[in-house]
């Protein structure tokens, strides 16, 4: 009986010890789990905070980029608008200068004044176009620059040829001088307008006119 009693006591004590151990282990792991959960939450908050900072920086950088792009596009549109007007002025004044048909006023002095004015207008319009373009070409697309460079070169060539003809022949109209004037007039009325037509197409693409934007 004593042995049974002792065994019962040992069993009870063993069960109690096992319960205490299980409770301790349970509390230990519960605490570990809570600590781990807390650590995860902290890391999650830190990551969230860092992500928000990066997102804000990205938005800020994007806003700056879009603002710069918008300003650049506005300057490009203004440049193209002004440049187109200057190019048209060059074409008109060169056409007037090299025209093979000029109405006479019946007054030689007046005719000479009008001729001199056509020279002044052509030279001035070319200088204004060249100076503006050289200063603003950074806002013009590269492929368009190639066309404008071609037009600038052709316009300068016409002006140079005209002044050469005038220095050599003056007001005399020999067959050769008439041929020079005719050739200049053809370049003014054919070559330059063909370049201008290509420029118009490029300008429209740049400003999205054809897309209605």
Long-range contacts (C-beta under 8 A, 24 or more apart in sequence): 72-139, 75-139, 76-139, 76-140, 76-206, 77-206, 77-207, 79-136, 79-139, 79-140, 80-139, 80-140, 80-203, 80-206, 80-207, 82-132, 82-136, 83-129, 83-132, 83-133, 83-136, 83-140, 83-148, 84-199, 84-200, 84-203, 86-125, 86-128, 86-129, 86-132, 86-133, 87-129, 87-148, 87-151, 87-196, 87-199, 88-196, 89-125, 89-128, 89-129, 90-122, 90-125, 90-126, 90-129, 90-155, 90-192, 91-188, 91-192, 91-193, 91-196, 92-125, 93-118, 93-121, 93-122, 93-124, 93-125, 93-126, 94-122, 94-125, 94-126, 94-155, 94-158, 94-159, 94-188, 94-192, 95-185, 95-188, 95-189, 96-121, 96-122, 97-121, 97-122, 97-159, 97-162, 97-188, 98-158, 98-162, 98-181, 98-184, 98-185, 98-188, 99-185, 100-178, 100-181, 100-182, 100-185, 119-162, 122-159, 122-162, 123-159, 126-155, 126-156, 126-159, 129-155, 130-156, 141-202, 141-206, 143-202, 144-199, 144-202, 144-203, 144-206, 147-195, 147-198, 147-199, 147-202, 148-199, 150-195, 151-192, 151-195, 151-196, 151-199, 154-187, 154-191, 154-192, 154-195, 155-192, 157-187, 158-184, 158-187, 158-188, 158-192
